[in-house]
Amino acid sequence: MKKTLIALIALNAFTVTNANAAADTDTWYGGAKLGWSHYFDGNGDNDFNDNVSNATDFETSSDNVGGGVFAGYQINPWLAVEGGYDYLGNMQIQGNNGVAGAKMGSQGLQLSMKASYGFTDNWDIYGRAGGFAYRAETEQDGDSQFETGVRPLAAVGTEYEFNDNWAGRLEYQWVGNVGNSNQIGVSSDVSTVTAGVVYRFGAEAAPVAAAPAAVEAPVEPQRFNLKSDVMFAFNSAVLSAEGEAAVRDLYNRPEIQAAKDKTTMVIGFTDRLGSQDYNLDLSAKRAQAVANELVRLGMPAQNVQAEGRGASEPVTGTTCDAVTARQELINCLAPDRRVVIEIAGVAPQQ
């Protein structure tokens, strides 16, 4: 039995490295336990040197109440050092045929290493191994004798975490050969089965991942196209009456009114007819004319910029390549002659 228990403790200690128990590193804990104690493999002195449980002159009552308090320090998630006080109860020895009865009780201080293996975030099993500094006392015919010593201790148990601070524990513990039969008349192994509670000091709640802040997709600049042929006379950069009306209608749109504090870019374009320098200059003047009208209507001047790009960005593509008659070509290239107004960060109205 003893060899099997020690083997289980050792096996558990080796396997704990494969998983972590639900405990915070560098924290202290304390607790209390209460349950059942059992004396077994008892031996007596020369008066009854055989095993006490087999002695004919005595009958034993080996079961009693046991319990204790403990405290520990969590070295890492799976290893702790634990110490405490244990009351192991007592064993009653009733004499037969006129033989006097006796009682043996024991208690002591323990120190052990506790290794845990976590099955889940809240539940683990553990093994403890260490030493037990005991005080054993016998009473017979009103006389008492006591003896002290240190004996090996081993335990296995399971622990369940209710929340960040509180946990419950169920444990089996064995202490070998408590007492010295040559000094106090009796020695015995003592086992306890106890239920306990554990409180962890300074345990931190697991961090809750904050919901990522909603990131709004960047809004593409809203574009408004105005036809140059409607707004300007041929080769002119002066807004016509129809052009002024078109800019005024644009300025009064809800999305423009809501974005007066946004950067507004006015871009002029021409078709490919004419020289590059001429087209660039004409497109810049037409863009500036539209920008000036927007400012006159109420757009903040510091937010309005004008730029001419000439024939650099045609929208007709190769559509008009086969057209040779000049007037037909002018008509075909009309979409390229335009003024584009871009307002940054303005979403289209639904």
Secondary structure, 3 states (H helix, E strand, C coil): CHHHHHHHHHHHHHHHHHCCCCCCCCEEEEEEEEEEEEEEEEEECHHHCCEHHHCCCEEEECEEEEEEEEEEEEEECCEEEEEEEEEEEEEEEEECCCCCCEEEEEEEEEEEEEEEEECCCCEEEEEEEEEEEEEEEEEECCEEEEEEEEEEEEEEEEEEECCCCEEEEEEEEEEEEECCHHHHCEEEEEEEEEEEEEEEECCCCCCCCCCCCCCCCCCCCEEEEEEHHHHECCCCCCECHHHHHHHHHHHCCHHHHCCCCCCEEEEEECCCCCCHHHHHHHHHHHHHHHHHHHHHHCCCHHHEEEEECCCCCCCCCCCCCCCCCHHHHHHHCHHHCEEEEEECCCCCCC
